[in-house]
């Protein structure tokens, strides 16, 4: 199934799933909703497509596929510095899989049993959040490069430099770090950080516990990237039950 109509204004979405009927159903519904699509039955073909130059606004990715699993596809894309938002489509309902996907760089999880309207709403929120970030520059972004203690944020290239080394953050991770540092004068709630990823007002599938779990997974991955450079990194402080705060000092 390949509905590639680049004149469609709403966005271009890749559907990667080895289930022929499911793949065709989702692709058809997306086209009916005003999106253009490319559909692939396996991960290898999707990776070749994305690494050869073509782009997409979102990738809908089956978690469990023969040959190359969804998480392996995601890892390959991130290795190739392709930071397109990924939503996993899955029949699995175990928190360990969700955390693994989020730590790998996925934006969201949607169970295949959910209605198409739920999936469409997730897509719309993610895309609207991306557009808002692209059109509303913060004062710091207008300055292009800002220093916070040992860190330099380069807003033009979305790079974080810690002690003269590139941290290697994804776009979403950069946005989280930038928000924390821009609001380092106060504690930032789990909800605020979650909205950076999913779009303001997004409702997590498991409610408050669900979005706190998602945020913790993102923060864990961000901290690890900084600690790969500096084992003493301790700037992101946790306030249990509320959220996080960026501290300039290196105390733990």
N, C-alpha and C positions, 0 to 999 in steps of 0.2 A: 504494500500500500504506500503510495508516494503522492501526496497532494502538495506539490511544490509550487505555490503561487505567490511569488515575492511581492505582488502588488497589494496583498492583504495588509491592512494598516495595523492590526492589533498585535502582531508579533509572529515570529517563526519558531516552531516548537519541534523538537526531535522526540520521537517515540521509539524506544528500544525495548522489545519484548519478544520472546520466542513463541508466545501463544498467538497464533495467526488470527483467531477470531477476536481476541481481546485487543490486539494491536490495531486491527482494522476498525473495530468499534470506536476506540478512543480517537483514532485519527479522523474518522468521519465526523464524530461529534465536535472535534476541535475545528475542523473546516466549517461546519455548520455555525459554529460560534464566532467565526470571522478570523481564524488563525490560518496561517500556512503551515504545512507539516512535511517532514521527511520521516519515514518509518523504516526501521531496521529490525531484522529477526535475530540478530546476534551482536554481541559486543564488539567483535573484531571489525566488522563492517562499519559500525558507528564510529569507532575510534579512527579508522582510516579516513572517513568522511570529514571529521572535525579537524584532524591534523593536516589535512591537505589544503586547508584554507577556508572552506565554507564555515559560516558561523550560525549561531542560533541564540534565541533569547532564553530558552529553558530546555533542559533535557529531562524527559520522563523516562526513568530507567528501572527496568525490572530487576529485583534483587537477585533472584535465583534463575540463572540461565546456564545451559551447558556450554562448555568450551571456555568462556570468559564470563565470570559472574559479574553482577552489577557493581559490587565493591571494587573488583579488579578494574573495571572500566573507569570508575571514578578515580582510582589511584593513578591510572595511566593518564587521564586528562589533567590531573593536578601536576603530575610529573612533567607534562608537556606545557605547563603554565597556562592551561586553558581553564579559565575561572567562570565558565558559564554555570548559572544556578542549576543544581540537580535535585529533582524530586524523585525519591524512590517509590516505586509501585510494588506492593508486597502483599502476600497473604499471611505473612508472619506477624504475630502480635506479641512479641517478647521485647521488653525494654532493652535487653542486651544488644539486639540487632539495631535498634534505633540509635543507641549511643555509638555503636561502631560506625554507623553511617555518618552521623554528625561529626564524629572525630575525623572521619575521612574527608570531610568537606562538603557533605550534602546539606541542602537547605531545609528539606522537609521529608516527611514520610506520609504516604496516603495508602491506606489499605484498599485492595482491589474491590472489596465488597462494598465500599462506600459509593454513593451515587456520583454520576458524572458532575452534577452541580457542585458537589463538595470539592472535587478536583479542580473544576473551573474557577471556583472562588479562591482556592489557594494560588493558582496561577495568576489571577488578576491582582491579588494582594502583593505577590512577589514582584510582578512587573511594575505595578504602580509605585511600590516602594523604591525600586531602582530608578524610575523616571524622576521621582521627587528628589532623590539624592543627586541626580545629574543636573537638575535645573535650579536647585537651591544651594548656593555656595555659602558656607559659613565664613565668618571673618577670618578664621585661621586658614581656610582653604584659599581665600583670596590672596593671602600672603605667600602661598605656594610652599614655603619651607618654614617649619616651626621647630624650635628646640625645647624639649622638656627634660632638664637634667642631662642624663647620659644618652637620651634618645632624640633623634631627629626624625620628624615626620615630613615626608615629601608628598604633598597633596597632588601635585601634578602627575606623578607616576604611581601614587598609592604605595609608597615604600616606607617601611619603618627601619631606621638604622639605629642599632643599639651598640654602643661602644665601638663605632666605626665599622660594624658588620651588618649586612642586610639580614633581617630576621626571616624573610621569606614568607610574609603573611599573604593570605588570599585577600581578595577585595573585601569580603565580608569581615574577615578578621581585622583588617586595617580599619574598617569603619567602626568596629567595636573599640579598638584601642584608641582611635582618634576621639571618639565620644567620651571615653573614660578620662582621657587627659584634658580635654576641653572643659570637663566638669569636675576637675580634680579638687575643687573647693567643697564638694559635697559627696554624699553617698549616692550611687546610681542604682536604681531598683532593677530587679530581675525583669520586670515588665518592660522597662525602657530598653534594656539590652535586647530583649526578645523582639521588640518592635523594629529594631534596626535590621534584624535578619528577615523577619516575615512581613513587615509592613504594619503600620500603626493600626491597632484595633483587632489584629488577628487573634482568633480564639484557638488556644491549643486543644488538641483532642482530649487530653487528660486534665484539662483545667489548669489551675495554678500549679499543681505538682508537676504537670507535664511541661509547662514552659520553664519552670525552674530547672528541671532535669536537662532540658535542651540547652539552656544558657550555661549550666555548669560544664556540659560537654565542650562547648565552644571555648570557655575560659580555660579549661584544662589543656586543650590543644594549644591555645595561645601561650600560656605559661611555659609549656614544654618547649616551644620554639625559642622563646627567650632564654630558657635555661640550657638549651643546647649550645648557646653562645656563652652564657654567663650562669654557671651553676648557683651563684649567689643571688640571682634575680628574685626579688620579692616585692615588686612595686604594686602588684594587683592584690589588694586586701579583700578578704571575704567578710561580709557581715551577715551571719546566718539569719535566715528568715527575711532578709531584705534585699541584699544585692552585693555590689562590689564598689571599691573606690581605688583610684590611682594615687599612690603616695610617692613623693619624690625621693624619700630616703630609702636606703637598702635594708632597713631593719625588717625582720620577719614577724 
